[in-house]
Amino acid sequence: MNGSPVKMGTIQGTAGHASALKKKQDTDPRNTSEAKERAKKRIKELENRPDYKKNELLGTISDIKFGAEGRSLTDSEKKQIADLEAQIAAL
């Protein structure tokens, strides 16, 4: 074979054709704007639940303590933890 297939014009693309996966995505009911809005609303409802907020705050406290592993907590970290614990108590 002489020359590259690109230069010879023997390689043809499928630019004008949508793949089967793209067609499947287009028909997926989860991709509609209404479904996305319902999902956003549901997420906001979950985020406003006290148990969700409490778990999020507890996770933040754990992250602070994990970051200080092997050393003692700084005064700033202790204050952050106290503030987070106060927020948990207020829930």
C-alpha positions as CSV (number, residue, x, y, z in Angstrom):
1,M,0.0,0.0,0.0
2,N,1.4,3.3,-1.0
3,G,0.9,6.4,1.2
4,S,-1.0,6.8,4.4
5,P,-4.8,6.0,4.5
6,V,-5.5,9.5,5.7
7,K,-3.8,11.2,2.7
8,M,-5.4,8.7,0.3
9,G,-8.8,9.5,1.6
10,T,-9.7,5.9,2.5
11,I,-10.5,6.5,6.2
12,Q,-14.1,7.6,6.6
13,G,-15.6,8.9,9.8
14,T,-19.0,8.7,11.2
15,A,-19.4,12.4,11.9
16,G,-22.9,12.5,10.5
17,H,-24.2,9.5,12.6
18,A,-25.0,9.4,16.3
19,S,-23.7,6.4,18.1
20,A,-26.1,4.0,19.8
21,L,-24.9,5.2,23.2
22,K,-25.7,8.8,22.4
23,K,-29.1,7.8,21.1
24,K,-29.7,5.9,24.4
25,Q,-28.8,8.9,26.4
26,D,-31.2,11.0,24.5
27,T,-34.1,8.7,25.4
28,D,-33.1,8.2,29.0
29,P,-36.0,9.6,31.2
30,R,-33.5,10.8,33.8
31,N,-32.1,13.3,31.4
32,T,-35.2,15.4,31.0
33,S,-35.2,18.8,32.5
34,E,-38.2,17.9,34.7
35,A,-36.4,14.9,36.1
36,K,-33.3,17.0,36.9
37,E,-35.4,19.6,38.7
38,R,-37.1,16.9,40.8
39,A,-33.7,15.5,41.7
40,K,-32.4,19.0,42.7
41,K,-35.5,19.5,44.8
42,R,-35.1,16.1,46.5
43,I,-31.5,16.8,47.3
44,K,-32.4,20.1,48.9
45,E,-35.0,18.4,51.0
46,L,-32.5,15.8,52.2
47,E,-29.9,18.5,52.9
48,N,-32.4,20.3,55.1
49,R,-33.0,17.3,57.3
50,P,-31.5,17.6,60.8
51,D,-30.0,14.2,60.7
52,Y,-28.2,15.0,57.4
53,K,-26.8,18.2,58.8
54,K,-25.7,16.5,62.0
55,N,-23.9,13.8,60.0
56,E,-22.3,16.4,57.9
57,L,-21.1,18.4,60.9
58,L,-19.8,15.1,62.6
59,G,-17.9,14.3,59.4
60,T,-16.3,17.7,59.5
61,I,-15.2,17.2,63.1
62,S,-13.8,13.8,62.1
63,D,-11.9,15.4,59.2
64,I,-10.3,17.9,61.6
65,K,-9.3,15.3,64.0
66,F,-7.9,13.0,61.3
67,G,-5.8,15.9,59.9
68,A,-4.3,16.3,63.4
69,E,-3.5,12.6,63.7
70,G,-0.1,12.2,65.4
71,R,-0.1,15.7,66.9
72,S,-2.2,17.6,69.3
73,L,-5.0,19.9,68.1
74,T,-4.2,23.5,67.6
75,D,-6.3,26.2,69.4
76,S,-7.9,27.1,66.1
77,E,-8.9,23.4,65.5
78,K,-10.3,23.1,69.0
79,K,-12.4,26.3,68.5
80,Q,-13.7,24.9,65.1
81,I,-14.7,21.6,66.8
82,A,-16.4,23.5,69.7
83,D,-18.3,25.6,67.2
84,L,-19.4,22.6,65.2
85,E,-20.5,20.8,68.4
86,A,-22.5,23.8,69.4
87,Q,-24.2,23.7,65.9
88,I,-25.0,20.0,66.5
89,A,-26.5,20.8,69.9
90,A,-28.7,23.5,68.4
91,L,-30.2,21.1,65.9
